[in-house]
Amino acid sequence: MSVAYDLVIENGTIWSPTSSYRADVAVKDGKIAAIGGPFPDAAKRIDARGQEVLPGIWHVHCHFREPGHTYKEDFQTGSAAAAAGGVTFCIDMTNNTPHPTSLEHFEEKKAMVAPKAHVDYALYGGGLYPRTVEALAKAGAIGIKIFNTRHIKEVYPYISELGVLDHGILYELYEATRDVGLVASVHHDDPEWCKRLTFRDYIDKGRTDAMAYQESFAKGYMYGHGMVAGLAASLYYARIAGVRLHVLHLGVMPPGANEMIRHAKFELGQDVTAELELGTLFMTREQMEKVGPYTYNWGYAPEHGWKAIENGVADFIVLEHAPHTRDDVEPGWKDMFSVPLGMTGAQEFVPLMINAVNEGRLTLNQVARMAAEKPARTFGIYPKKGVIQVGSDADFSIIDMNREGEFRHEDMLSKSAHTSWVGMRTKGAATYGIVRGTVVMRDGKVVGSPGYGQFTPGTAGRST
């Protein structure tokens, strides 16, 4: 005898960007079928009494390293880490080998990662050749990722050949991205400025250890003022090209970036969004000194990031997941300018974000907006995802606001087997991650199977 619903989540509090309310949610065939209740006829039930039911959390800045660098991470381990933390949807970046800047390599990556994902996902197409953008879009790229940067010593993860420093090519990429209706997501920089000043004041003086790097970051040399200068040009080119611009690494940049984005969005009416890197809010000096080269950023001026959330300059919140092995990173204690830069964030994102809610720095409404609904809207996946409403995918992150934890290396599912947040204690964590009505995580343990996660194409890929 068939039942009315496959799953009912009962007794929880449902959250949106603007409201919260007590209700049950019924799921059928992977979709939200009804909200209200009670719904007595269900194959499975989850009692969410005393817990918060959020739209499935998005992690929009993942580097799962596949193909080409799978000794650091791969799609199975990276998506498992995200699922364990309570994430239900991931967007993967492009600095792979081969990088997905052509249709051939994009399709190869799609086929390679499809059997491995624990959660639903999307893939950026690599922005390097304007002539390939249309094909990438039709193949399902969620957006076009552009590295307007190079590392000062040409060190991975900034693959030198991916760097688009010619503003003429950058503009043509914006034109091509505009024409297919996608978002151009850009890591901005002026690498020659960065290189000159960093060599002058640090490397040429023999100051290369991890604390010298972190000082240079706070001074605005590494990931600093050069990024703001790159952003200034990019905002103008994007405006005259008419492309939707998504700014990566807000917070990593000095506060001049916030001023420029505020002016573009609210005074010029430009279509620009920005994602705020939570590492620059949560990574204290004490934690940075403990982990050294295991983080490329820290919160030397967190008040600027909180202000960006408050005034609407920041649209998304994210904790970048850019893992490297210990062998990659350990030499950075002596010379951090010569090692791959990154940090971990897939498994830690949700607990750190919910901890901030408990501290009164964020609200669950803001989490629902900035880590679910707004990304889904920006990338054209709303209302399929990013919202709890009838007809949407049954994606949920269920939160216990009182669950306490501590980040430990041995608990990390990332292949890197370490965490930039080791020793930090949090209050609040996801107890369930549910993707299209199927539980993929329960109480921090991944219970789903690799390959369950589905590829979600961007808007141009769905029109073919």
C-alpha positions in Angstrom: 0.0 0.0 0.0 1.5 3.3 -1.1 1.9 6.2 1.4 1.2 9.8 0.7 4.7 11.1 1.4 8.2 9.7 1.3 9.4 11.9 4.2 8.0 14.2 6.7 10.1 16.6 8.8 7.9 17.5 11.8 8.0 19.9 14.8 10.8 22.1 13.5 11.0 25.8 12.9 11.3 26.7 9.2 13.5 29.7 8.2 13.5 32.0 5.2 15.3 35.3 4.6 12.4 37.2 6.1 10.5 34.9 8.5 10.4 31.9 10.6 7.4 29.7 11.6 6.5 26.3 13.1 5.4 23.8 10.5 5.9 20.3 9.2 7.3 19.7 5.7 6.2 16.8 3.5 8.4 15.4 0.7 7.4 13.3 -2.3 9.6 12.2 -5.2 12.5 14.5 -4.1 10.3 17.6 -4.1 8.6 19.6 -1.3 5.0 18.5 -1.6 3.3 20.3 1.2 4.0 22.6 4.2 1.8 22.8 7.3 0.7 19.5 8.7 0.2 17.3 10.5 1.0 14.7 7.8 0.4 11.3 9.3 0.9 9.2 6.2 4.7 9.0 5.5 7.3 6.3 4.8 9.9 8.1 7.0 9.8 10.8 9.6 12.3 13.1 11.2 11.5 14.8 14.5 13.0 18.2 14.3 11.6 19.3 17.6 13.7 22.2 19.1 15.7 22.5 15.8 15.9 24.9 12.9 15.0 23.8 9.4 16.9 25.9 6.8 16.9 25.7 3.0 19.8 23.4 2.0 23.1 25.4 2.6 25.2 26.2 -0.5 29.0 26.3 -0.5 29.8 28.4 -3.5 33.6 28.4 -3.4 35.0 24.9 -3.5 38.3 23.7 -4.9 37.9 19.9 -5.1 41.0 19.7 -7.2 39.7 17.2 -9.8 41.1 16.6 -12.4 44.8 16.8 -12.1 45.5 17.5 -8.4 43.7 14.7 -6.7 46.5 13.9 -4.3 45.2 17.1 -2.5 41.5 16.4 -2.8 39.0 14.9 -5.1 35.2 15.2 -5.7 34.4 12.3 -3.4 36.4 13.4 -0.4 35.6 17.1 -0.9 31.8 16.7 -1.3 31.8 14.2 1.6 33.5 16.9 3.8 30.9 19.4 2.7 28.0 16.9 3.4 29.4 16.2 6.9 29.3 19.8 7.8 25.7 20.2 6.6 26.1 21.6 3.1 23.7 20.3 0.4 25.0 22.1 -2.7 28.5 22.9 -3.9 30.0 25.0 -6.7 33.4 23.8 -7.9 36.1 26.1 -9.3 38.3 25.7 -12.3 42.0 25.6 -11.4 42.4 22.0 -12.5 44.7 20.2 -14.9 43.5 20.2 -17.6 41.5 23.3 -16.8 37.9 23.4 -18.1 38.4 26.3 -20.4 37.3 24.3 -23.5 34.2 22.2 -24.2 36.3 19.0 -24.4 37.9 19.5 -21.0 34.7 20.7 -19.4 32.9 17.5 -20.6 35.8 15.4 -19.3 35.5 17.0 -15.9 31.7 16.5 -15.8 32.1 12.8 -16.6 34.9 12.3 -14.1 33.2 13.8 -11.1 29.7 12.5 -11.7 30.1 9.1 -9.9 31.7 10.8 -6.9 29.5 13.6 -5.6 27.7 13.2 -2.2 25.6 16.4 -2.7 24.2 18.2 -5.7 26.7 20.5 -7.4 27.5 22.9 -10.2 30.7 23.5 -12.1 32.2 26.8 -13.3 33.6 27.0 -16.8 37.0 28.5 -17.0 37.3 32.0 -18.4 40.3 32.1 -20.6 39.2 32.1 -24.3 36.2 34.3 -25.3 35.5 32.0 -28.2 34.8 29.0 -25.9 32.4 30.7 -23.5 29.2 29.9 -25.5 30.1 26.2 -25.7 30.8 26.0 -22.0 27.5 27.7 -21.2 25.5 25.3 -23.4 27.4 22.4 -21.7 26.0 23.5 -18.4 28.6 25.8 -16.8 27.0 27.6 -13.8 29.1 30.7 -14.6 32.4 31.7 -16.0 35.3 31.9 -13.5 38.1 34.3 -14.4 41.5 34.5 -12.6 42.5 38.1 -13.1 45.6 37.3 -11.2 48.8 35.3 -10.9 50.8 34.3 -7.9 53.9 36.4 -7.4 56.1 33.3 -7.7 53.8 31.5 -10.1 52.8 28.9 -7.5 49.8 26.7 -7.8 46.8 27.1 -7.2 47.1 30.1 -9.5 47.9 28.3 -12.7 49.9 30.8 -14.6 48.2 30.1 -17.9 44.8 30.7 -16.4 45.7 34.3 -15.4 43.8 36.9 -17.6 45.9 40.0 -17.1 45.2 41.5 -20.5 42.2 43.8 -20.0 41.2 43.5 -23.6 40.7 39.8 -23.2 39.0 40.4 -19.9 36.5 42.7 -21.7 35.9 40.2 -24.5 35.2 37.5 -21.8 32.7 39.8 -20.3 31.0 40.3 -23.7 30.9 36.6 -24.3 29.5 35.9 -20.8 26.9 38.6 -21.2 25.8 37.1 -24.5 25.0 33.7 -22.9 23.4 35.2 -19.8 25.8 33.8 -17.2 27.6 35.5 -14.4 31.3 36.4 -14.6 32.9 35.5 -11.3 36.3 37.1 -10.9 39.3 36.9 -8.7 40.7 40.4 -9.2 44.3 41.6 -8.8 47.1 43.7 -10.0 49.8 41.1 -9.6 52.7 43.2 -10.8 51.9 45.8 -8.0 51.6 43.0 -5.5 54.9 41.4 -6.7 56.9 44.5 -6.7 55.9 45.7 -3.2 56.1 42.2 -1.7 59.6 41.6 -3.0 60.8 45.0 -2.0 59.6 44.9 1.6 59.7 41.2 2.4 61.3 38.7 0.1 64.3 40.7 -0.9 65.0 41.4 2.8 64.8 37.7 3.6 61.5 38.0 5.4 59.7 35.0 4.0 58.4 33.0 7.1 54.7 32.5 7.7 54.4 35.5 10.1 56.0 37.8 7.5 53.5 36.6 4.9 50.6 37.2 7.3 51.9 40.7 8.0 52.1 41.4 4.3 48.5 40.3 4.0 47.4 42.6 6.7 49.4 45.4 5.1 47.5 44.9 1.8 50.4 43.5 -0.3 49.4 39.8 -0.6 45.7 39.7 -1.5 45.4 43.4 -0.9 45.4 46.8 -2.6 46.3 45.2 -5.9 43.0 43.3 -5.8 41.1 46.6 -5.2 42.8 48.2 -8.2 41.9 45.2 -10.3 38.4 45.4 -9.1 38.2 49.1 -10.1 39.0 48.3 -13.7 36.8 45.3 -13.7 33.7 47.1 -12.4 34.0 49.7 -15.2 34.5 47.1 -17.9 31.7 45.0 -16.6 29.4 48.0 -16.6 30.1 49.1 -20.2 29.9 45.4 -21.3 26.6 44.9 -19.5 27.7 41.6 -17.9 26.6 40.4 -14.5 29.7 40.6 -12.3 30.2 38.4 -9.2 33.1 39.6 -7.0 35.1 36.8 -5.3 37.1 37.3 -2.1 35.3 40.3 -0.6 36.8 40.6 2.9 40.2 39.4 1.7 40.4 42.8 -0.1 41.0 46.0 1.9 37.8 48.1 2.6 38.3 50.2 -0.5 36.6 47.2 -2.3 33.5 47.6 -0.2 33.3 51.3 -1.1 33.5 50.6 -4.9 31.0 47.8 -4.8 28.5 49.9 -2.7 28.9 52.8 -5.3 28.4 50.4 -8.2 25.4 48.6 -6.7 23.5 51.3 -5.0 24.4 54.5 -6.8 25.0 53.3 -10.4 22.5 50.5 -10.3 25.1 48.0 -11.7 24.3 44.3 -11.6 27.1 43.2 -9.3 27.1 40.7 -6.4 29.9 39.8 -4.0 30.7 36.9 -1.7 32.3 37.6 1.7 35.1 35.3 2.8 34.3 34.4 6.4 37.9 33.6 7.2 38.5 37.3 7.5 35.8 37.4 10.2 36.5 34.3 12.2 40.3 33.6 11.8 41.7 35.4 14.9 45.3 36.4 15.3 45.7 33.6 17.8 44.4 31.0 15.4 46.4 32.4 12.5 49.6 32.2 14.6 48.8 28.6 15.5 48.2 27.4 11.9 50.6 29.7 10.1 50.8 28.6 6.4 47.5 26.6 6.7 45.5 29.8 6.1 46.1 32.4 3.5 43.9 35.0 5.2 42.9 36.1 8.7 40.7 38.7 10.4 42.9 41.6 10.9 40.0 44.1 10.4 36.8 42.1 10.7 34.6 45.1 11.3 34.7 45.8 7.5 33.2 42.4 6.8 30.4 42.7 9.3 29.6 46.1 7.9 29.4 44.7 4.4 26.8 42.2 5.6 24.9 44.9 7.4 24.8 47.4 4.5 24.1 44.9 1.7 27.5 45.1 -0.1 28.0 41.4 0.6 25.4 39.1 -1.0 26.8 35.6 -0.2 28.8 34.3 2.8 31.3 31.5 2.2 34.3 29.8 3.8 36.6 29.0 0.9 37.7 25.4 0.7 41.1 25.3 -1.0 43.0 22.3 0.5 46.6 21.3 0.2 48.5 18.4 1.7 50.8 18.8 4.7 53.8 18.2 2.5 52.7 21.1 0.3 52.2 23.5 3.2 54.7 22.7 5.9 57.7 24.4 4.1 55.6 27.6 4.4 56.6 28.0 8.1 60.0 29.1 6.6 58.9 30.5 3.2 55.2 31.0 2.8 55.6 33.0 -0.4 56.8 29.8 -2.1 54.1 27.3 -1.1 50.6 26.8 -2.4 48.2 29.1 -0.5 44.8 28.0 0.7 42.7 26.9 3.7 40.0 24.3 4.5 36.4 25.3 4.8 33.9 22.7 3.4 33.3 20.8 6.6 33.8 23.8 8.9 31.6 26.3 7.1 28.2 25.6 8.6 29.4 25.2 12.3 31.4 28.4 12.1 28.4 30.2 10.6 25.9 28.9 13.1 28.4 29.7 16.0 28.3 33.3 14.8 24.5 33.2 15.0 24.8 32.0 18.6 27.2 34.9 19.3 24.6 37.4 17.9 26.7 38.4 14.9 24.4 36.8 12.3 20.8 35.7 12.2 19.3 32.6 10.8 17.4 34.8 8.3 20.7 36.1 7.0 22.0 32.5 6.7 19.0 31.5 4.7 19.4 34.5 2.4 23.2 34.6 2.0 24.0 30.9 2.0 20.9 29.6 0.2 18.4 31.9 -1.5 20.7 34.6 -2.9 23.2 32.2 -4.5 20.3 30.2 -6.0 18.8 33.4 -7.4 22.1 34.8 -8.7 23.0 31.6 -10.6 19.5 31.0 -11.9 18.7 27.9 -9.9 15.9 29.6 -7.8 13.2 28.4 -7.0 14.4 24.9 -7.8 16.8 25.3 -4.9 17.5 27.8 -2.2 14.1 28.0 -0.7 11.6 25.9 1.3 8.4 26.1 -0.7 6.1 23.6 -2.5 7.6 22.4 -5.7 11.2 23.1 -4.8 13.8 20.5 -4.4 13.6 19.0 -0.9 17.0 20.2 0.2 17.3 21.0 4.0 20.0 21.7 6.5 18.6 21.0 10.0 20.4 22.8 12.8 20.7 22.1 16.5 21.6 25.5 17.9 23.0 23.9 21.1 25.2 21.2 19.7 28.8 21.9 20.7 31.9 20.8 18.9 35.6 21.3 18.4 37.5 21.1 15.1 40.1 18.2 15.1 42.4 17.1 12.3 41.3 13.5 12.8 37.6 14.3 12.1 38.1 15.9 8.8 36.9 14.0 5.7 39.0 16.1 3.3 41.9 14.2 1.7 44.1 16.9 3.1 43.4 15.4 6.6 43.8 18.7 8.5 41.8 21.8 9.3 42.8 25.4 9.4 40.4 25.8 12.3 42.0 23.1 14.6 41.1 23.6 18.3 38.4 26.1 17.7 35.1 25.3 19.6 31.7 26.0 18.2 28.1 26.0 19.4 25.5 25.0 16.8 25.8 22.4 14.1 23.8 20.6 11.4 22.2 17.3 12.5 20.8 16.4 9.1 21.7 17.2 5.5 19.0 16.3 3.1 19.3 16.4 -0.7 16.2 16.0 -2.8 14.5 14.2 0.1 17.3 11.8 0.8 19.3 12.0 4.0 23.0 12.3 3.1 24.3 13.3 6.6 23.0 12.4 10.0 24.7 13.7 13.2 27.8 14.7 11.4 28.2 11.3 9.7 27.9 10.9 5.9 25.3 8.3 5.3 24.7 8.9 1.6 26.6 7.3 -1.3 29.0 8.8 -3.8 27.3 9.5 -7.1 23.9 10.4 -5.5 24.7 14.1 -6.0 23.5 15.4 -9.3 25.1 17.9 -11.7 22.9 21.1 -11.9 23.5 23.0 -15.2 23.4 26.7 -15.4 20.7 28.6 -17.3 22.2 28.3 -20.8 22.7 24.6 -20.3 19.0 24.1 -19.5 17.8 25.8 -22.6 19.2 23.2 -25.0 
